[in-house]
Amino acid sequence: MSEVNLVEAPPGVEGSGFFATSLDKVIGMARSNSLWPLPFATSCCGIEFMATMASHYDFARFGAERLSFSPRQADLLMVMGTIAKKMGPVLRQVYLQMAEPRWVMAVGACASSGGIFDTYSVLQGIDEVIPVDVYVPGCPPRPEAILDGVLKIQELVKNESLRRRNSPEYKELLAKYGIQ
């Protein structure tokens, strides 16, 4: 019977009794397989997320079993559903309370672009108040689409340089949102 590797080792130098790689690769691999999501669900996409967490799809397979309902203990903000303009400052505050590094996933048409609600009271995409890393399409998206979004976040986290958050480009992005 062949041995199954659950996680591929990062590129490095292997030899008898040793393995050498870069710190960026090891930290990226550890972060990507231990995300702590904070679900910010306001409507029907939240129901699909509940299905994704259930046993049939099993969100825990991807190292994101521990849902955090405290922003200070989360690193992945999953915004699901319609966000009213009055809720925009609350969403921004939740984002700011999260520790760095933090990532954001907009789940569904409403969080991504306002969905069918092109009205004065609905935020036309959460990227008006916070930066978004991954958009998950659908109204509501199937659990498979949410899992695909998580895999994309994991890939982004795994390959992100430890220095990216201190780069001028990242600081410029945050400055566009008025975040210091």
C-alpha positions, 0 to 999 in steps of 0.5 A, a space after each residue: 500500500 502506498 503512502 499518501 502525503 496530505 501536504 506537499 513539502 515546500 520546495 527545498 533541499 533534501 538529504 539524509 536526515 535533513 530538509 532545508 527550505 525558506 522560512 517564507 515557505 514554511 510559514 506560508 504552509 502553516 498559515 494556509 492550513 490553519 485558517 481561522 474564519 470569521 463568518 459575517 453572514 447576513 442572509 441566504 449565503 449564510 445558509 449555504 455556508 452552514 451547508 459547507 460546514 456540515 458533514 457532507 462538505 466538511 469545511 474542516 478538511 481544509 484546516 479551517 475547522 475552528 470558526 471564530 466569532 471574535 475578530 481578534 482571534 480570526 484571520 479570514 473574514 468571510 462576508 456572506 450576504 447583503 450588506 446595507 450601507 448602515 452596516 458598512 462601518 460595522 464591517 469595517 470595524 470588524 476588519 480593523 479589529 482583526 490581527 494581521 495578517 488578515 484576508 477577506 473573502 466576499 461570498 455571493 453576488 450581494 457581498 461582491 457587487 450588491 447583487 439584485 439590490 441596486 438600491 440606495 440602501 445596499 452597499 454595492 460590494 464590500 470592496 467599497 469599505 474594505 479590501 477583498 482578496 477573493 470573490 466567490 460568485 453565485 446567488 447564493 453560491 453552492 458549497 463547492 464554490 465556497 470551498 473553491 474560494 477557500 482553496 484560492 485563499 489558501 493558495 494566496 496565503 501559502 505564496 504570500 511573502 512575509 514582507 508583502 504587508 510592509 511593502 509600499 504597494 500594500 500600504 498604498 492599498 490600505 491608504 485607499 481605504 483610509 486604513 493606517 
